[in-house]
Amino acid sequence: MIKNYFKTAFRNLLKGRMYSVINILGLATGMAIALLIGLWIWDELSYNKYHRNYDRLAQIMTTQTFNGETGTGPAVSIALGMELRNKYTDDFKKVSLATWNFGHILAVGDKKITKNGMWVQPEFPAMFGLKMVKGSIDGLKDPSSALLAESLAKALFGNTDPIGKTVKFDNKIDMKVAGVYEDLPRNTSLYETRLLIPWDKYITSESWLKEASTQWGNHSWQLFVQLNDKADIKKAASKIRDIARQHFKEGDERGVIHPMSNWRLYGKFTNGKTDGGRITFVWLFGIIGVFVLLLACINFMNLSTARSEKRAREVGIRKTMGSLRSQLIGQFLGESIIVAFVAFILSIGLALLSLSFFNGLADKEVSLPWSNPIFWLMALAFTVFTGIISGSYPAFYLSRFDPVKVLKGTFKAGRFSALPRKILVVVQFTVSIALIIGTIIVFRQIQYAKSRPVGYTREGLITVRINTDQLYGHYDALRGDLLATGVVENMGESNSPSTDIYSNQIGFEWKGKDPNAVPLFGIVAVTHDFGKTIGWQIREGRDFSRNYSTDTGQIILNEAGVKLTGFKDPVGQVIKWNDKDRMVIGVVKDMVMESPYVPAMPTVFYLDYGWTGVITIRIKPAIPIREAVSKLEPVFKQYNPGSPFEYEFTDEEYAKKFSDEERIGNLATFFAILAVFISCLGLFGLASFVAERRTKEIGVRKVLGASVMNIWQMLSKDFVSLVIISCIIAIPIAWYVLHQWLQQYEYRTPISWWIFTIAGLGAMAIALLTVSFQAVRAALSNPVKSLRSE
């Protein structure tokens, strides 16, 4: 019986080659998409599971309420870390403070490399279960030692043993290599960390840190904890919730424990509690994967049921010979499962061919887990499930034919036999149109944010990080030498680049301020030439000027800062900050320095040549970038000979703010195109079948004088009406889903009516093009051939 099923299946595949190709290609494409999405979702769900203590690791977050808004972030004080380490040993097995991932210059002889690394406490490597290739995992207990990632150690020392060798850090500290750990995989939050340096050395090398260690209001570090095996995370969270309030009265501050299992997918907070995040994209792509596979299954169902009349006689003979309905259902399901297996083999090939392209779109490094038996078991179950879903309706439909009517030739498919096929076509195009609309809206949102006025001129700006002491204290000389190159229009320094705000503070007072309010301002230290270099726009008052010696004690506000203070005439107003009166001398237009999707943060700009860490250079418009860089490099080498010349383009750094949205948009476009392709593939098959079934009718109509246009209209109108129905269903669904999605952005694009019009007309045009090939082909056929037997 099984052998007979296989023979029949392959005979039917060969007999209707075109329909078989459409079925297999459609299923294979749908399965390949589902496979890629499955790999993407698996990568997201397995994020950070590389770390041995994944289930017990967490990061301490801080929830604060300022300017009437509550926000949660990872920045904490050193004092909080010391408190947890010393007084909460019942809850936390290990505690480690850490800096952020910053670039550090490492030098071994003539080799100089810049890599990201963190200053961490000795427990950090063991907490995160780093896999040591050489040396000791406890190497950071020695303040003069460091741990290197395997790739970094190889880049510095080649194939020689690095243990015990000396590396110079940031041109000022000699450190000994105590250990080499395995490079962290891409799907970890610490992927870019290539270097770990001891916290004790950090504390002793920076004098200001001793004072900061007791400042509960100085939130500039990260704090990681490993919970004890028997500790309850909810009870531990309730214990640490109000620690900061006991020491720091300003602001409503609460401690939050954010488990590692939530870092990747649940990074969004509302009122101090997790409220979604990337998990939305996991659900979104999961749903898209299911629907795209469903589209492919619909093609199989439609073509199988459409060709049912051709197999009706086979069913009649089998029933007459004694076949039970259950056996027929088994036969047809078996055929669909065989088709699904052929499609799966093809889908593996399609996935392999597109994997590199897909990884580029998704910014991933996923691969097919060939050696994982779980993958193959899931693939087997997935293929069988797809085969059953694809063949279920045709199997139950074909197996119920009456053998008497079939063999007597009186069998008719029925007046409403085409209704299920039409419903399935509507489902296909509803999904496709919704995906098209979604793709347009995503890119509209990105473009809307990109076109937002940024308040300064990005083009031609280059930033250079001050990462060694050699560049400090030479501002005027460095600026003079850069201007002398002839390629620099202006140069200034600041503690934050124009694309970010690194520091914010409270403790501001002014006349008329609500005594209960705790305002938070972004703080940007600048030199006199910073504003002129970036091209900020003065709205009121003036810029900083060397002609006024008192400007060192004055400030400039942005428009959001003026709005927060409530000043009607801000210039000349006095704000007390750190117990010192500072007069507002100017107001600048709000600049997009953080997220382009939210309002600008109230910001204070003030003069401070001692707290700058970023050099901003404006290149003259007519100078090619390559020529400009070649003339800038010798100047920086003169002042900082021990460091490689590294720079960033401001417009490229700004573009990175849209990377997540663009990546989602590109993936959505990729899936939408393939969904439309699968839908059109099915439509092509159905149109071919309809044209084939109505061959004699078309011949008669042509003999009676029907034109090619008449026949094209006759064959196309049914499909066009189905697409119109799909538009009617898809548009309100897409509007609702996308309207909800846009609510997460304060600065968002409106949903215009023309988007739905374009999507609908586009789907209509695609459907017509697909159907027209078969319709015109049928209309141009010779009626003599179709009527010869009549």
N, C-alpha and C positions, 0 to 999 in steps of 0.2 A: 504493500500500500504506500509506504513512504517513498519507495523507489518510483512508483507511478506518479506520486505528487511532484517529485523532482523533474521527471520527464515531461509532464504536462506543463509545469511552470516554465521550463526552458523552451519548450515548443511555442508557448504563447509569447514569450519574450522575443523569440526570433520571428514569429509570424507578424507581429505588429511592431516592427523595428523602431519606427518613428515615435510611437507612443511609449515604448520601452525606454528609449533614450531620454525622452522628456521626463518620465517618471524617475528614472535613476539619477539623471542630472539634477532635477529639482530636489529630490530627497538628499542627494549627496551634498548639495549646496547648503540646504537647511541643516543637515547634520554637522557639516564643517563649521558653520556659524555657531551652532549650539556647543560644539566641542571647544572652539576658541573662547566663547563666553564662559564655558565651564572652567577652563584653565585660568581665565582672568579672575573669576569669582574665587576659585580655590586659592589663588595667590593672595587675594585680599583677605580671605578668612584665615589663612595660615600666617599672616603677617606677625612677625616677632616670635613665632613659635620655635625659632632656632635657639632661643635662649632657654637654658636648662630650667630656670626657676620662673618660667613664664606665668604659671598660675599664682605665684606669690609676690611677684614684682609689681610695684606701683610708683606713680609719680605724685608728689604733693603739689596741689594747685592752690591758688589763692583767689578767692572771690571777694571783690570789692565793689562798693557803690560810690560812684562819683558823678557829678553833673547830672544827677537824677537817673543814671543808668547803671545797671549791675552787670559786671563782666567777670569772667573767670579766665585766668591765664597761668602759665607755668612758672612765672617769676616769683621767687621767694627770697627771704632774708637769710643771711648766714646764721643769725641768732636762732631762728626757728629750727634749722638743721641741728645745731648744737643742743637745743632743748630736747628734741626727739631722741638724739643719740644718748643723752645722759639720763633722761627721766622716764623713757617709755620703752624700756627693754623687754617688758612683758608682751608688748604688741609687735615690736620690730626686731627682727633677728640681726639685720644689718641696715645701716643708714649711710648714705654718701651724698655729700654736696658735690656739685659740678658746675663748671662754667658752660657757656654755649660753645658750639662747634665753630671755632675761628681758625683762619689760616695761620700757620706757623712756618717760619723759614727754618729748614734743617740743612746743615752744612757738614759734609765730610770731605775734607781736603778741598778739591776744586768743585765738587758736586754740590749744587744748591737746589733744593726742591721745596716747594710750598705745598703743604697738605693740611687738611682740617684735623684738629685735635682738641681735647678737653683737659683741663686741670680737674682731677677727681681725687677723692679720698681712697685710701688703700683697699677698702672693701669692694669697690666698684667692679673690678674685673671678675672676682668670684661671684658677686651678686648676679651678674649678667651671664655667668657660665661661659666666658670666653674660652675657646679651645686653643690651648697653648701648643705651638709647634716646637718652640725651644724656650728654655729658661723657666722662671717661676711666675705663677699667677699672683703671688704676693710680693712681686718685685717693687711695687710702689711704696712699700713700707720704708724703703730707703729713699729719703728726700732728694738724693742726687741721681736717681735712676728713672728710666722711662720704659714704657712698653710700646712696641711698634707693630703695625699690621704686617703680615707676611710680604705683601707686594711692596710696601714702603721699605722694609728691610732689604729686600732684593735690589730695589732701585738704588739704595745708598751703598750697599756692601757687595752687591753681586752674589756670587755663590759662596763667599767666605762666611764663616760663622760670626754673626754680629754680637753675640753675647760678650759683654764686658768692653765692647768698643765704645768710643766717645763720639757724641754728636753735639754740635753747637746749635742751640736753639735761639732763634730770633737775634742772632749776632751778639748775644750777651751772656748766655748760660751754657756751660758745658755739662751734658748729661750722659750717664752711662746706660747702655742698653741692658736691661735686666731680663727682658723676655720678648718673644715674638709670638703673636697670636694669629690664628687663621682669619683671613679677610672675612668680614661679615657679609652675608648674602644681601642682595638688593632689596628683598622684602623684609627689611628690618629698619626700625626708626634710626638706628645708629650706623646705617650703611656707610655714610661718608666719614665716619670716625676712623682715621688711620693712625692715631697717635693718642696715647694716654700719659699725662704728666702728673707728678705727685702734688696734691693739694698743699702739703706742708711747705713745699718750695714756693708755691704761689703766694702763700700768706707772708712768708719772710722776704720775698723779692719785691713786693709792692707795699710800701709803707702805709698807704691810705687804707689798706685792707684791715689793719689792726683796729682802726676806729670803726670801720664798717661792720666789723664782727659783732658789735653790740647795738647796732642800729636796726631796730625792728621795722622801721619804715623804709629801709633801703632794699627794694626788691630787684635784685640784679643777678640772681643765680638760680640754678635748678636743684631740686632735691629728690632723690630716689630712695625708696625703702624696699626692704624684703620682709614681708610679714612672717612671724613665727608660724610654725606648722599648725598650731592649734588656735591661732588668733583668728577672731572673726572681724572681717573687714568693716562691717557696719558699726560694730562696737568701737573699733579703733578709730573710725572716722568721727564718731560722736565725741570721743575723748579729745581729739586734736582740733576740733572745730573752732573753739574759742580761745586757743592759746595766745594768739597774737593780741587779742583784745585786752588780755590781762597786762600786757606790756606796752601796748601802743593804742592810745585812745582815739586818735584822729582817723576818721573813716570807719565804715562798717566792714571789717575784714573777717573772713572765715576761711578755715583750712579745709581742703577737699582732698580725699584720696582717690586718685584716678588709676584704676588697675590697668596693667599692661594689655590685658585682653580688650580694653576699650580704646587704646591709644589711636589705632588706625581708623576704626569704623565709627566710633562715637566720640568725636572730638569737638562737637558743638555743645555749648552749655547755655542754659536759660535759668536765671536765678540760682546759679550754683549747682544745677543738676544737669546731667547729660541729656541732650535733646536732639539726638540724631547726629548726622555727619555724613561720612562717605558710605555708610550703610544704605543711604538712599540710592546711590549709584549701583550698589550691589543688587538691590531689589529691582531697580530700573532695568539693568542689563539682563538680569535673570528673567524678567517678564518678556523682554524683547527676544531673548533666546527661545523661550517657549513659544512665542507667537510666530517667529520666523520658521521654527520647525513645524508648527501647526500649518503654516502656509504650504510647506512642502507636502505634508500629509494630505492636505485638501486637494492638491493636484492629483495625487494618486487616487483618492476617493472619486473625484470628479471624472477622471478619464476612465476608471474602471466601471463606474456605473453608466457612463455615457455609452460605453461599448458593450453594455449588458446584452443587447439584442443579438449581438454576434455570438455570444456564448450561451444564449438561451437554449439552443438545440443540444449543446453539450450537457447542460444541466438536466434537460428532459430525458436524454438517453441514460445518463447515470442514475436518475431516479427510477426509471423504468427497469433498469438492471438490478435494482435493489439498494442503491445507496441511500443511507439515511441522511436527514438534513444535517445532523451533527457532523457526519463525515464530509459533506460538501463544505460546511463552514470550516472544518479543519483543513480541507484542501485549499480553499481560497486564502485562509489566513497563512497557511504554509507558503503559498506563492508570494504573498506580500512580505513575509519574513525573509524569504530568499532574496527578493528585490532589495529589501532593507540591508541585508548583509553585503550584497554587491555594492549598494550605495555607500555603506559604511567604509568599505575598502577604498572606494574612490574618495570619500570624504577625508580619510587619513592623508591621502596624497594632496588634496586641495589644502588641507590645514598646514601641511609641511611647506607647501609652496608659498602660502600667504603668511607664515609665522613671522618671518623677518619683518614684513610690512606691518603686520599687526602689532608686533612688539614696539616698532617705531611710533605707531599711532598711540599706543597705550602707555608708552614709557615703561615697559616691563622687560623682563628677561625670562618669560615662561617658555617651557619646552614640553614636548610629549614625554611622559614618564614611562618609557618603554619597559623598564625592568620592574615596575610596580604592579604586582598581581591584582591589587585592589582596583587599579585603573582599568585593567582588562576585564575584570568581573563587572565593573560598572559599565564599561563599553558594551559588553555582551548583553547585560540587562537593558541598557539604553537602546540597543539595536532591536532586540526582541520587542520591547515596548513600542518603539516607533513602527515596527512592522505590524504589530497588532492594531495600533491606533489607525494606521494607514489603511489596513485591510478590513477593519471591523465592519464598516458600513457596507462596502461592496459584498463582503462575505454573507452577511445577513440578508442583504437585498437580493443577491443572485440565488441564494439557496432556497428562497421561498417561491420560486417560479412553479406554476402548475404544469407538470409534464404533458398532460393531455392537450392543453391549449397550445403548448409550444410545438409538439409533434404534429398536430393537426394544421398548424400554420395560422391559427386564429389568435395567437398571443400578441397583445399590444402592450406597449410599455405603460400606457395610462396617460390620462390628461394632465395629471399633476406630477408625473415622473421626473420632469426636469426641475421641479421646484427645489428639492434639496440641493441640486447642483447650483442653482442660482443663488440660494442662500449662502453656500460655501464661497462662491465667487465674491459676493457682497462682503463676507467676512474678510477674505483676502485683501480686497482693495480698501476696506475700512482700516485695517492695520497699516497698510502701505501709506495711505493718505495721512493717517495720524502721525506716522514716522516722518513723513515729508514736512508736515507742519511743525513738528517738534524740532527738527533740524534747523528749519528757517528761524524759528524763535530763538533757539540757542545762539546762533550766529548773530542774530539781530541784537541780542542782549550784550554779547561781546563787543560788537561794533558800537553800540550805544555807549558803553563804558569807555571804549577807546577814544571816542570822539568828545568825551567830556573835557572841558578846558582844564588844563593842569596848572595854570597859574605861572608857568615859567616856560622857557624854550629848551626842550630836550635835545634837539638836534645839535651835533657838534660838541656835546659835553663828554668829557672823559673823567673818570674818578680813579684815583690811586690811593690805596690804603696805606696809612702810616703804620707799618708793623714792626719798625725797629726804632731805637732811640736816636739813630743817626740823623733822621729827618726832622726831629724836633729842634726848635730854637734857631732855625735858619730861614724863617718865613720870608723876610724881605730879600735876602740874597737869592734864595731859590726862585722867588717870583721874578726878580730882575733877570736872572739867567734864562728862565723860561720865555719871558717876553722878548729877550734878545735873540732867540732862535728865529724869529720872524714868522712862526707858524701859530703862535699863541695870541689870542685876542685879549684874554684876561685869565686870572687864576685867583682862587680863594680857598679857604679851609673851613671846616666845620666838624662837629663831633658826630654828625649823622650825614649820610648822603642825601641828595634831594629826593630819593625814592623811598625814604624810610625815616622814622623817628625812633631813635634808640633809647631815649630817656624821657620820663615824665615824673612830675612831682606835685605834691600838695603843699599847703602852708602859705597860701596867698590871701592877702587881705586888701580891701579897698573900701572907700567911702560908699555906703549904701549896700554893701554885701549882706546877704542873709546870714546872720550869725550861726545858724544851724547847718548851713551848706558847707560841703567839703569839695571845693572845685579842684579839678585835675587838669593840668596843662602839660602839653608836650614841651620839652625844653631842647632848644637847639643853640649850641654855642657856635658863633661864627666869627670870621675876621671881617675887616672893613669891606673887602672886595667880594665877599661871597654873593651878595644880592645882585651886584652888577654882573658877576660871572654867569650865574644861572638865568639872569633876566627876569627876576621877580617883578611884579607890578605894584608900584606904590599907589595906594588908593587915597590916603590922607597923610599929611605930614611929609617926612623926608626919610632918606636912607641914612645909614651910619656914615659919618664923615670924619676924616682926619683933621678937619678944620675945627672940630669941637672936641676938646679934651674931655669934657664931661660925658661924652657918649659911652665911655667905658662903664658907667653906672646906670645907663638908660636901657630901655627895651623897645622892641617893635612887636606888635601883635598882628596876628592874622585876623581875617573878618570873623571867623568862628570864635576867636578869643574875645573880640569886641562884643559879640552877641552874648557870650557867657557873662561878661561883666555888666552888661546893660548900659554901657556908656553911650550917650548920644553924641558927644563931642570928645572922642577918646584922646586926641592929641593934647598933651599937657596934663592929663590925669596921672595920679600917682598910685602905684600898686606896691604894697609892702610884700617883699619876698625874702625869706630867710632873715627876717628882722631888719631889712634894709629897704629904704624907700627908693623906688625906681620910677622915673617918669617915662610915659609913653611918648615917643618922638615920631612914630609913624605907624601906619596900618598897611599891610600888604594883602593882596588878593589871596584867597584861600588856594593853597597848593595841594595837589593830590600826592601826598608823600607816603601814605599807607595804602589801604585797599581802595581801588577806584570805584567800588560798589557802595561805599558808605560816605556820609558827610565828613568833611575835613575836621580833624581834631583841633580844639583850641590850643594854640601854640604861641610860645614866647621865644623870640630871638634876642640874643644878647651877645655882646662882645666878650670873647675870652680866647686869647691866643694860647693859653696853656692847656686847654681841654679839647683840642682838635685831634681827630683821628683820620680824617678823610680830606684829600686834596682834590679839588674840582677844577678842571681846566677846560676852557672853551677854545676850540680850534677855529682859526679863521675860515670863513665859509668857502673860499676858493681853493683851499689847500687840500690835496688828496690825503686821506687818513694814513696810508702807508708812509708817505713822505713825512707827515707830521710826527708819527710815532718814531720813525728813524732819527729824528732830530731831538725828540724828548728823552729818549733812552740814555744818551751820553750825559745829559744834565743830571738825571737821577743817579746814574752810576757814579758820578763825581761826588755826590753827597752820601750815597748809600752803596758803596762798592761791594759789600758783602751780601747783597740781596738781588735776586732776579727782578727785572722790571716787569711788573704785572699791572694791568689796568682793566677797567670795565667801561663799556659804552653805556651811558645813561639811558638811551632809548631802548637798548637791549634789556637792561635791568628792569625798566618799566614794563616792557613786553612780557616779562616773566610773571607779572601779576595776573595775567590772563591765561597762564599755561593750563591750569586745571579745567577751566571752562572750555578752552579751545580743544583740549584733549577729548573731553566728553563730546563736544560738537563733532569732532572728526570721527570718533567711533560711531556716533549716532548716524552720521552721513554714510559711513561704510555699511552699517547694518541696513539703513533705509534703501540704499542702492541695491543691495542683494535681495532685500524683501520685495522690492518692485520687480527685480529680475525673475524671482521665483513666481510671483503672481503673473507676470507676463508670459512666462513659460507655460503655466497652466492654461492661460487664456489662449495662447497659440495652439495648444493641443486641442482645446475645446472647439475653437474656430475651425480647425482642420477637420475635426470629426463632424461638425455640423455641415460644413461644406461637402464632405464626403457623403453624408447621409442624404443630403438634398440635391445630389448630382442630377437626378432625373428631373426634378422640379426646375432646377436652374436651366436644364436643356430645353424643357418645354417653354419656359418663359422667354428664352432667347429666340426660339423659333417663332414665338408670337410677337416678337419685336422689342423685348425688354433690352435696355441699354446696359452697358457696364456699370454706369452710375446707379441705375435702378437696382441692380442685383447687389452692388456694394452696400447701398442703403438698407436693403432687405436683410442682409446677413449681419450688418453692424449695429442696427438699432437696438436689438435686444441687449447686446453687451454694453452699449452706451447707457441705457437705462439703468443697468445694474451699477455702473460706476457712479451715476447720479445719486442713486440710493445710498451708496457707500459714502459719498460726500456728506449727505444729509445726516448720517449717523456719526461719521468721524469728526466733523467740525465741532459740535458741542462737547464731545468727549475730550478732544485735544485742547479746546479752549479752557475747560475746567482744570485739567491736569497741569497745563502750562501756567495758568493763572496762579495756581497754588505754588508751583515751583518758583515763580518770580517773586513771591512774597518774601523770600529769604534775602532779597536784595533791596536795600533802601533806595538805591539809585538804579532804576529798572526801566526797560523799554516798554512803551505801550503795545498792546496787542492790536494791530491794525486789521481792518476787514480785508484789505487787499492780499494779506498773507494767505487767508483761506481761499480766496479767489484764485490766486496763482497755483496753490496746491491742487485745487479741484480741476482747474483747466489743464495743469500739467499731467495729472493722472488720466484725464480724459484723452489728451493727446497721445500719451503712451499707450493706452488701451486701444485707441483707434489705429495707431501704427501697427500694433501687434496683430489686430484682427484683419486689418486691410490687406496684409500680404496674402493671407489665405482667401479672403473675399475676392480680391482682384484676380487672383490666380484661378479661382472657380469661375468668375465672370468671363474670363478670357478663354476658357476651355472650349473645345469643339463640341457642340451639342449632338453631332452625328454619333460620336463615340458613346455618349451616355444614353442615347435613345435607340441604338442599333438593335438591342434585344427586344424592344417593345413592338 
